[in-house]
């Protein structure tokens, strides 16, 4: 028979073990609630703050400009084309201003800085959202030439850096926010070309900028969207450029891939983008808005279910595993 003392000891151990578990759960619940409340705190005075956004002709930049305009911000939207600027102006309030900007042209950036300086005056610039980007040329690495890489890098990385450097004095005045649009392709390289390289570069530049600018009160946030239906993922220009790359290849390179590879590549890419690309781009612009309006913005924002639950977790796994998963998305060369 079990003695009374042993029963009491066993009972005490059960209580203590459950007490420890209860305390752990209570602490975890408290931490989650505290994080949620802290995450919901907003800055005030939206109507006194100016935000400059690049790449507003369409997509994320266009929607964010309208979103912030409705919130009362003074939005200065940079567009590449006059049509893009006119279309945006037609759906926004009179408060929203537009400016033409080519991020690959330093003189164009200087003109934009002068325009913004006249708008913000001594208040400075609260937010800089670097959203302008391009994806093509993109494809297998040995289909590409050096200029194919630089076309993308000049917009997505060098242009972003140039814009940031020229606007920093205005951001320091306001102790503002820098919001840089990277990608889950800044964590996982899906294909050759400048796109993945540029987004890895945006991640690195943003990290160094954040650490350097915290002394001046500037916060730097990185947006990491998954796959969304925008001009960057539009299948027609991607396929047209891939056809250009394939047609200029030497015959021996084509032979190394096999006669049917190109068609299989297009078919697999069309299938993958069709499944993965979400039409709800507000998932991304809500992250951008939070980065600009929260008292305690996050360092990184994973935008989209695929980013949160597939690509970002996959980026932390061993390379052999991520290599295997990504290799399943596209065909293998026949030869």
PyMOL commands that set and color helices and strands:
alter all, ss='L'
color gray80, all
select helices_A, chain A and resi 4-40+46-48+59-71+82-90+106-123+141-143+146-174+184-186+194-216+231-233+235-247+251-257+261-276+282-293+305-316+319-327
alter helices_A, ss='H'
color red, helices_A
select strands_A, chain A and resi 50-53+74-79+97-100+127-130+138-139+177-181+192-193+219-225+300-303
alter strands_A, ss='S'
color yellow, strands_A
deselect
rebuild
show_as cartoon
